[in-house]
Amino acid sequence: MRKVHKCSEEQVKTTQNAIKKALYEQEIKCDICGKSYFSTGGLRKHKRVAHGGDTTISTVSTEHNEGASRCVDCPGCSSVFYTNMELAIHCEQEHSNGCTDFRIIEEKFDSWTKFEAWMAEKERETCSKLVKRHTRKSRKGTIYMYLCQHARRSGDSARKPSKERKRNRKTKRVNKHCPCFARVQHRRDGSVEVVSCFGHYGHDVNSASLPLSKDDKMAVKSMLMAGISPRAIVAKLRRSNWVEEEIPQKQPRICYLTVRDVTNIAARHGLTVVKNDDSGSNSEASSSEDSSSEISVQDDFVDQQDDHSLDEAYQESLEIQEDIEEVARHLLQTGRADLLKQLNSHLQIVLEDVKREFPTSNLSIGMPPKLEYT
């Protein structure tokens, strides 16, 4: 433009800004001098060079595309925003309890492979699963929007299953939005730029609710091909992957593997499932009782089968129920909603795992009558 059209520097900058406005979703202004930028990276560089290293961004978006509306709802209050980035910053300022990290993370990668490796590691560290929801192409490449698997995207309530497609399980999507997101720009030269946040708000964070990774599925597949029974696979993988110093909610997803997960993987790959050998499973569980006692309630039950009769085990379960009721009542009276939710989460995981072992209609068959307490 300078050489061919003899344009002035002001005309060149005006044209460049018009092109950027057409390519990018939002315009960001420096809160110190008012200069406009079209990416947080550009604004941070400007503040570092022009304003003595102050790279904090107090206002994420001051102008939006014409016709844009606030459609990102905060799951904890009535605030509404234009973007997930604004929601994440709002959660950091208004809803942070000091335990959840709502920081905006910006990264650049030379290739898509390196980005995928980084993304998988961040998901593992934060017990997150981001799902690609939107794709938009531009002159510089393709922009992908990844959102938390628990976000419902749009609508005031969870989608109800139709008569043709009924589901027996409840949806994991609790709220309309979650501050966990990743905006990924895959440029034409192969490089990748990411703006993301891995903090969650409005739903429980538990590794048991995550899908199995490809590596986990391959580990199960190899054990199935080696002729190991599903129950033995579950027990071995739990014992070998459990991290003692980590809390239950952040244990590796493979620690919450179920027999149904194993049989589903076998069916998907056309593998024959070896029937469970109860005697072999019991002897194996007894030999490793010390190393697996903290892994799960299911493993504890298997370890104790040789020492207790069925009636004694049933009586013990009733006593445990009384203990649970007493603890829950105490937590309710003391206002410890956080511990009560944590207790419910653990119990739900164990209950769902046990219920998968046999049909619901057979749960009461052959069980002793429920005892009445006076």
N, C-alpha and C positions, 0 to 999 in steps of 0.2 A: 504493500500500500504506500509505503514511503517513497520507493523508487519509481513504481509504475504510475500511481495515481497522485503522487506529490502531496500526500496527506500530511497534515501536521500531527505532532505527538498527541495533542488533545483528541483529534479525530480518530487516531489509531486506538487510544485507550477506550473511547466511547464504543467503537466497534467491538473491541475485545470484551468489554463488559456485557454488551448485548448478546454476544455468542455464549458467554458463560451463563447468563440468565436463562438462555434457551436450553442449555445442557443440564444445569443443576437444578435441584428441587428448591433450594432455599438460599437466601442471601444473608450473610452473617456480618455484622458491623462490629468494629473495635469499640469497646466501651470507653476508651481513653481519647481517641482522636476522631472516631466516627468513620474511618476508612472501611470500605466494603470488601468482603472476601466471600468466596463461594465454597470453601472447605475449612474445617477446623484446623487442618494441618497448615494451610496458608496463613490463617489468623494467628496461630501460635508462633510461626516463624516471624511474622511481622512484629508481634509484641516482644519477642525475644531480641530482635535486632533494633527496633525503633524505640522501645520503652524499657530498656535496661533489664531484660530477662524475665519480666512478669508475663508468664504464659497462661495464667488462669483465664478462663472464659466464663464470664458471669451471665451472659445472655447468649443462648445457643442460636435462637432464630428470631430475628426481628421483622423479617418480611417473608411472606410465603407467596406461592403462585396464586395468581388471580383465581378466585373461585374456590380456593382451598378452605376446608372447614376443620375445626377441631373434632377429631374422631377417636383419639386415644384416651380412654378413661383410666383414671387412677383406681386401682382395686381397693384402696383404703380410705378414700375420701371422694368428694364431689368434683375435684379438679379434672379438667379436660385439656388435652394438649394436641398439637399438630403432629408430633413425631414421637417415636419410642425413646429417642435420645432425651427429649425434654422430660418425658416421664421418668427416666432413670435419674436425671439430675434432681427432679422434684422429690423422688424417693430418698435420695441421699440427703437432701436438705430437711425434709419434713418427717420421714418415716424410718430413718436409720436408727437401729438399736445398738450400733457398735459391733454387731456380729456379722452383718451382711455387707459385702463390698459392692457398692453401686458405682464405682469409678468408671469413667469412660475410657476405654482402652483403644489406642490407635496403633496399628501395626502395618508394616509393608513387607511383602515377600517377593522373591524372584520368580517363583513358580506356584502353580496351583497345588502341586504335590506338597510343598512345604506348608502352604496354608492349611491344607487338610490335616496334616500331622499336628500343627499347632492347635487347630480347632478341636481335634479329638482329645488332645491333652487338657485343654481348658474345660471341656465338657466333663472329663473324668475328675478333674480337681474340684469342680463346683457342683457335681451331681446334676448336670444339665443335659438336656437334649434339645437342640435347636433344629427346627424343621423349615425347609425352604417354602415360603408362602408367596412371594412375588418375584417376578423377573422383568427387567426393563432394559432395553437396548439403547445405547447412545453412540455417538460418533467415536468416543474413546474406548468403548468396550461394552460390557454387560454388567448391570448392577443387580445383585441378588439380595433379597431381604429374608433373613432367617429370624424366626420368632420362637419363643419357648413353646414346647409341646403342650403345656397346660393352658395356653391362651386360645380363646375361642374365635378370635379375629373379629367377627361382627355378630350382631344380634343381641337382644337383651337377655336371652336365656339360652341354655344348652339346646342344641337341636334334638328334637324328639325323634326316635326311630319310627319309620313308617311301618305300616302293617306288613309290607312286603319284606322289609329288612329289620327284623327284631334282633336286638343284641341282649345277651344275658349278663354282660358286665356293664358297670357304670362308666360313663365317660370320664377321662382324666382332666378334661378341660373345665376348670372351676370358674375362672373369671374371664372377662372379655379380653383383658390385656395383662401383660407381665413386663416389668422393665428389662428382662433378659432379652437381648436381641443382638444381631450382627448384620451390619450393612456392608456388603462385600462388593467391591468393584474390580472385576477382572478385565484388565486393560488389554488392548490388542497386541501389545508387545509381550504378553505373557505374565506380566507382573500383577500382583494382587494387593489392593489396599483395603484395610478393614477398620471400621469404627464399630465398637461393640461394648456391651455391658453384660456381665454374667451374674448380676445380683438378682435374686428372686423376691417377689412380694405378692401376697394374696393367696398363697397355696403352700402346702407342706413340701419340703425338699427332702427327698428320700431316694436313695439309689435303687430301692426295690421297685420303684415305679418306672424305671428306665428300661428301654428295650435292650436285649442282649446284643453285644457288639459282634462284629464279624469274627474277631479272634476268639471270643467265647464260644461262638457257634462251631468254629473249626475245632476247638478243643473237645467239645462234646462229640462232634462227628468222628474224630479220630478214636475216641474211647469206645464209641459204639462199634466202629469197624474192628476194634480189638476184641469184641465179644463181651464187654462189660455191661452188666445190667443197669437199667436206669437208676434204681435206688442206690446202687454202689457208686455210680457216676456222681450223683448229687452229693453223697456223703464225702467222697474224696475231694471234689472240687471245693466244697465248703471249708474243709479242714486245711487244705493247702493254700487257700487264698485269703483266709480271715486275718485281719490286721489287729493285733491285740490292743495297740495304743490308740486305735481309731474308734469313734462312736458308731453305734449300729447303723445310723442313717447314712453314713458316709463310707460304709464298707463297699468293696467292689461288687458290681452287679451280679457277678457269678456266684457270690455267696448266697444269694436268694434264688438260685436255680431250683426249679421244681421238677418232679417226675413228668408232669404234663409238658413242660418245656422240652425235655429230652425226647419224649415220644413224638412231639411235633417236628423236631429236627430230623428224627429218624424217618418220619413219613415224607418229609420234604425231599429227602435224598434217596428214598426208596430202600432204606436199610432195614434189616430184620432186627427186631428188639428181642434181646435175651430175657427170658422170664426171671423175675427176682427170686433168688434163693434165700428164703427167710433165715435159715440156719446159718448160712454163710454170712449174711448181712449182720446178724446179731453177734457172731463171734468176732467179726471184723470191728464192729462198733465197740465191743467190750474191750478189745485190745488197745484201742486208742481213746479211751474214755477221758484221760487226763488232758489230752491235747485238744479235744473237741467239745468240752463241757460248756465253754463260753460261746460256742458258735451259734446254736439255735436250740429252741425248746424241742423241736422235732428230734434232733440228735440225742438230747438228754432222755427223751422217752424211749428211743430205741435201745440206749445203753442200759436202761433199767428194766427192760422186759424180762431178763433172766432172773432178776431178784424179786420181782413183785408179781403176784397173780393179777388177773384181770379185775377182780373185785377190789383188790387193794389199790390198784392204779386208779380205778374209778372213784374210790373214796378219797384218794389223794387229790384228784382233780376238783372234787367238791370243796375240799379244804382250801385249795388254791383260789377258787372262785370267791370264797369268803374273804381271803386275804386281799384279793383285788378290790372287792367292794369296800373293804375297810380303808384301803389306801386311797381309792377314788373319793370316798366320802371326806377323808381328811384333806385332800387336795382341794375339794370344792369349798370346804369351810374356811380354808386358809387363802383362798383366792388364787391358787397356783394353776391358772389355766394353761400355762406353757407346759408344765409337767404332766397335766392331765391329757393334753393333746398328744404328747410324746408317748404316754402309756397306751392310749387308744391306737396310735399308729403301730406300735410293736405288736399289740394283741391282734390287730386286723391282719398283719402280715402272717402271723402264725396260724390264725383261723383259716385264712384263704388257702394256705399251703396244705393244711389238714383236710379241708373240704374237697380239694382236688383229687384226693386219693380214692374217693368212692362217691357214688351218686348221692344227692341230697335226700332222695326218697328212702335210702337205706341207713340214714344216720341213726334212726331210733330203733332199728331192728336188732334184737338180741341184747339191748342195753338194759341194765338193771333199772328198776323204777326210781324216779327222782325222790330223794329223801326230803321229808318235811321237817323244818326246824321250828321248834316251839320256844 
